Amino acid sequence: MPYDSVETFRKKRKEALDFIQSKTEIRPNYMVILGTGLGQLAEEMDIKDEVPYDEIPHFPVSTVESHAGKLLFGTLGGKEVVAMQGRFHYYEGYTMQQIAFPVRVLKENGADTLIVSNACGGMNPNHTRGDIMLIRDHINMLGDNPLMGPNDDELGPRFPDMSEPYSERLMDIAKNVALENNIEMHQGVYIALSGPMLETKSEYRFLRQLGADVVGMSTVPEVISAVHMGMEVLGISAITDECFPDALEPVEMEDILEAASIAEPKMTRVIINTLEKL
């Protein structure tokens, strides 16, 4: 697969950034990515400006039904934020460079902290549908990553360190917030696969043996790109189905969205109160 040259990629980012900055004067330090079924956070925002993805040069467009496809600029938890209401996935046919493109552009718009959420399947038997989990680490099994191809040294180093992709500082704040609000929040490892099909019983057993607690189809590309650029990252998963091989039942999208709605208030409270403490 061909990759954009450094010059071409810079040109695309500049055109997208110029367009976004023509639509809003807000230059937020905080960026939030809203995962599948996790749009309630947007309702808590004091939104000043909205920019649809399909108007932004070179931006991908969300094809997943539950993803609205807009950048929201405003305040949340007393902080100026930009929220991605809908994200992009490898299974939609986008390249990793395209999936990471919004993070790249919004970093250049001022964001230095990324808060990322997702809906995922729970493989840890101590986790239950509707729970939330703080992501301590991840395993990339997508078969690709957004740093392939030419490296732009203005963005970050050729070989970025990934020993702490999720900020210990931010995790400590989020854990304290959960305790203060009597919210049970697990901690664990997120593993990313391409999808869009869910996994087989044997695959769930294999993934669990690798050390993963939850499995999903997103998040990792955005986090890799953010870490490459020196951003601090906080990740929280909503467990929307139980992936226990010996008791596996078929799952429909309606079931996932229903479970997300159970997890959503807990995740929303943790993210808002974490922002308030930053």
PyMOL commands that set and color helices and strands:
alter all, ss='L'
color gray80, all
select helices_A, chain A and resi 6-23+40-44+53-55+90-92+96-108+168-180+201-209+220-228+245-247+253-277
alter helices_A, ss='H'
color red, helices_A
select strands_A, chain A and resi 30-34+46-52+70-76+79-85+113-122+132-140+185-192+214-216+232-242
alter strands_A, ss='S'
color yellow, strands_A
deselect
rebuild
show_as cartoon
